Amino acid sequence: MPVRVAQRNADIAPFLAMEVMERAFAMERDGIDVIHLEIGEPDFPPPPAAVAACSAALSAGETHYTDSRGLAELRDAIAADTERRCGVRVDPGRVIVTSGTSPAMLLVFSLLVDPGDEVVIGTPHYPCYPNFVRVCGGTPVFVPLDPARGYPLDVASVRAALTDRTRAIVVGSPANPTGAIQSAQTLRELAALGLPLVSDEIYDGLVYDGAKVTSALEVTDDAYVLDGFSKRYAMTGFRLGYLIAPEPAVRTLQILQQNLFISANRFVQSAGVAALRDGAASVAAMRDAYDSRRKLLVEGLRGLGFRVEALPQGAFYVFADARGFGEAATDSVAFANTLLERAHVGVTPGRDFGEAGEGWLRFCYAASEDKLQEALARLGPVLGELGG
Ligand SMILES: Cc1ncc(COP(=O)(O)O)c(C=O)c1O
């Protein structure tokens, strides 16, 4: 029976990192050993205190709905953690706890975007940003980020992209897929454009060489900060995130949350409290491991013939220019599929991150050094045959 699908879905592309992962899972069910460098998922366990708190909450029967905005204890802890990390005092009343950062994005774009409105996004970009805008009937407007300059969001280009329909500017810092961190100066100049900043800060804390992340909260009151526990605390499967919004927006966001999601999981919120209380050592250990892995991976990829301009400053990805492989790399989806099928290494096609990413591949280094070495060893011969 044909299904009549609403037209707006036609513009929503598949999330290619997930597509590769799902293909890899199918290969694993057939007994093939695949190394996963495609999905942005820490290979570390969550902080032990988070697991213990989650189990204890379940055992204690804490299995009910919570306040739609989240447990007061967790909102207080998130406000205190935000102040610790970026030095800005945040009223816990501005925090809304969500089932991952992704639902927080839906809340924000639902709040800000009417059909026909525009949202400015630097590209290459996290694949889902434009799709959240499209789901709300809006149009993403892309501003290219220059790899040779370290992917700064060029304020003059953003200004030139603004129209009377622009409703927000998206900032991802540290960014997926590039690892780039936007400077305090860039954030200040973006804020001065007078539009809300939707700032995805989910990779804050996973930065290297003493880099400092500036939060949008430091430069404007008109900031919507998206954050969560998936990356920093290796808690992807818990599905726990949050949004920090300007006070006047909270009531509408609360109403949206009540209707769309009711609340985040009760016992998972207890895990969040424990992660914030006791997780710092786990985060530091993971960051140190990522730091040495990124060097290993960048060196290895360069050795294989990829072009990597600079060491990524944050997050856990290397965005590598594969165009040196000629014809084989022109279609990054086909290229990634070939590498999965022939080398049994999952990587993400650059196209996932926008047209600017075509001809590139993203490699995630949230995998052990042994796995990274093995992946490089598997890729070498296949790339050799493809013309590296
Ligand atoms: C930049 C960015 N934002 C948000 C998310 C989604 O995070 P969550 O698991 O909290 O929904 C991801 C996941 O890869 C991401 O890379």
The ligand as an SDF file (V2000), in Angstrom:
LIG
                    3D

 16 16  0  0  0  0  0  0  0  0999 V2000
   27.5720   18.3890   17.1900 C   0  0  0  0  0  0  0  0  0  0  0  0
   26.5930   17.4050   17.7360 C   0  0  0  0  0  0  0  0  0  0  0  0
   25.4980   17.8450   18.3370 N   0  0  0  0  0  0  0  0  0  0  0  0
   24.5820   16.9930   18.8280 C   0  0  0  0  0  0  0  0  0  0  0  0
   24.7290   15.6300   18.7040 C   0  0  0  0  0  0  0  0  0  0  0  0
   23.6580   14.7270   19.2180 C   0  0  0  0  0  0  0  0  0  0  0  0
   23.8750   14.4100   20.5380 O   0  0  0  0  0  0  0  0  0  0  0  0
   22.8780   13.6040   21.4750 P   0  0  0  0  0  0  0  0  0  0  0  0
   23.3880   12.1970   21.5480 O   0  0  0  0  0  0  0  0  0  0  0  0
   22.9960   14.2980   22.7910 O   0  0  0  0  0  0  0  0  0  0  0  0
   21.5070   13.7050   20.8980 O   0  0  0  0  0  0  0  0  0  0  0  0
   25.8680   15.1290   18.0870 C   0  0  0  0  0  0  0  0  0  0  0  0
   26.0540   13.6720   17.9170 C   0  0  0  0  0  0  0  0  0  0  0  0
   26.8830   13.2120   17.1640 O   0  0  0  0  0  0  0  0  0  0  0  0
   26.8310   16.0400   17.6050 C   0  0  0  0  0  0  0  0  0  0  0  0
   27.9530   15.6200   17.0120 O   0  0  0  0  0  0  0  0  0  0  0  0
  1  2  1  0
  2  3  1  0
  2 15  2  0
  3  4  2  0
  4  5  1  0
  5  6  1  0
  5 12  2  0
  6  7  1  0
  7  8  1  0
  8  9  2  0
  8 10  1  0
  8 11  1  0
 12 13  1  0
 12 15  1  0
 13 14  2  0
 15 16  1  0
M  END
$$$$
